[in-house]
Amino acid sequence: MIDFLKGKIETKFPTYVILEVGGVGYGVHIPISTYNFLPGVNEQVTLHTFLYVREDCLHLYGFYSNEEKELFEMLISTSGVGPRVALRMLSATPVSRIKEAINEEDIPQLMTIPGVGKKTAQRLVIELKEKIGVSLTAKKTEETARAPDEIELINDAISALVSLGCKRVAAVKVVKERYVAAEQALTLEELIKEALKYL
């Protein structure tokens, strides 16, 4: 299993990117949501990856966040939902909205996603509601368990980025992702600088 790739972007398109890792070029299919966070060509990036193996194909799928990857794996485990449909879903709708729609059994909302008809929406609810519910509960517990100083650090970084002209929604997403991805504790200044690389 290839869990992630860290390398230089050789070529990028909205749904496909080629990463050079150790002299090897890996072609990776991505959702548009991931493309929006990619740095420029010849710059370094880390993608969480999923290797899709079938008798007649071998494809790599990459995601900017591990949450996207986890939802992708859940989606393709559903009857009638293949990688292409799952990528279209992630490209058109935020991860949180897809999860909420499944958890709340909101069939009409799911049907607004490109490639999802009534039967597919019903299967998503039937097959994933329990898994999504556990995922949402775990996330809420994790956020509640954060120490007050960590929450303050994240909020201060978001406020600083907004004051610099960044959109709040993007600032919230990037700050939280960079904070979680950091291998060591970051100061406020370090967190802001790290987030700016992805905004």
N, C-alpha and C positions, 0 to 999 in steps of 0.2 A: 504494500500500500504506500502511495506517495501522499503524505499528509500535508506537506506544504512545499513551495518552491520559493527560493530567495535568489533573485538574480536581476540582470539588466534587461530593460525593455528594448527589444530590437525593433518590433513593429507592433502597432496597436490599432485596433478597429473597435467600434462600439460593442461587438459581441465576440471578439477574438483577439488574443494577444500572443506574441511570441517572446518567450523569456530565454535569455542566454544564461545558462547555469553551468559553470565549469567547462565551457567550451561546447556545450550541447544546447541546441535550440529546442525548447519545448513549446508546442502549440497548445494553447489553453483556451477553451470556450468559456466565456464569462457573461454574466448578465449586465445590462446597461448600468444598473446601480453600482456595480463594481467599477466599470469603466469611468464613471464620473469622479472616482477618487484616485485614479491612477496618475502618477507623475508623468513627466514627459519622456520621450524616446531617449534611450541611453542612460536613463536614471534607474536607480535600484528600487525594487519593490518586493514585498513578501505577499504571496497569495496562498490562502488555505485551499487545498486541492482535494478533489475526489476523482479516483480512477474508475471509470465506467467500463466494465468488461463484459462483452458478449462474444458469442462464437464468431460473429462476422465483423466485430469492431472493437476498437480500443481507444477511448477518448478521455482526455483530461478536462475537468471542469474546475475553474478557479473562482475564488471569492475573496473580497476585501476583508470581510469579517467572518469569524467562525460561526456567528449566529446565522448568517446567510447559508453557509455550508451545511449546517445542521438541518435547517429547514428544507434545503434542496434534497438532502438524503431522505427526509420524511416524505416529501412530496413524491419522489420517484418510487417510494415503497408502496404507494397507493395504486390500486388496480386502474389501468388505463392512463396513467400519467407517466410519460417518459421524460427524458432529460430536456428535450426541446420545449415541451409544454412547461416544465418546471422553470426553465430559464426565462420564458416569456412572462410567467407569473412574477418572478423576482424582478424582472426588468420593469414591469408596469406598476407594481404595488409594493409599498414598504413591507418589510418582514413583520413588523408589529401589527399592521392592518390585516395581513393574511392570517396571522395567528388568532387575532381577536375575532375575525369573521368565522373561523373554524370553531373556536371555543364557544362562541355565542350562537352557533348553528345558523348563521346569517347567510342562507342560500342566495338570496337576491344580490347581496354584496359580492359574494364569490363569483357569481355569474357576470359581474361587470369586468372581471379580469379576462383579458384576451386569451382565447383557447380553452376557457372553462365553461362548459354547458351545464345544464341542470343535473344530468346524471353524474358528471364528474364532480360537481359541487357537493352532491349528496354523498358520493363515495368519500370525498375528502373529510366530510364531517363524521361519517360513520367510522372510518378507519383511523383518523388522526385526532379526534376530539380529546380522547384520554391522554395521548402523548403530549398534545399541545397544552392541555390543562396542567399537567405536571411541569412542563417547561416554564409556563407563565408563573406558576406558584414558586418554583425554584428561583426565578429571576427576582420576583418581588421579595422573597426572603433574603436573597443576597444583598439587594439594595437597602433593605431595612437594617441588615446587620452591619452595614458600613459604619465605621467609627465616625463620630461627628466631625473630627478634623479632616477626614478624607472628603466628606461631603462638602465641607467649607472650601477645601482646596479646589474641588471640581467646579463648584459654583463661582468662585472667584476667577478661575480661568475662563469660564464661559462668559462672565460679565466683561472681562478684559477684552476678549475677542470681539464681542458685540460692540464695545466702545471703539474698536479699531475698524469697524465697518463690516464685520462678518455677519452673515445671516444667523439668527439665533438657532434655528433648527439644525443647520449644518454644524454650528459651533458645539451644540450639545452632543451630537452624534460623534464628532471627531474627538472631542475632549474625553468622553467616556471610553472610546475605543483605544485611544493612545494611553490613557491611564491604566487600563486593564492589560494592554500589551507590554507595558514597560517592565523590564527585567529587574529594576530596582526602584526604590522610592524616588519620586521626582519632586523638586521644589516647584513653587508656582511659576517661576520664570522658565524653568526647564519644560514644564508641561505646556505652557503657552507657546514656546518656540517649537516644540515637537508637533503641536496641533497645527501651527501655521504652515508646516510643510505639506499638510494634506488639505488645506483650504484654498 
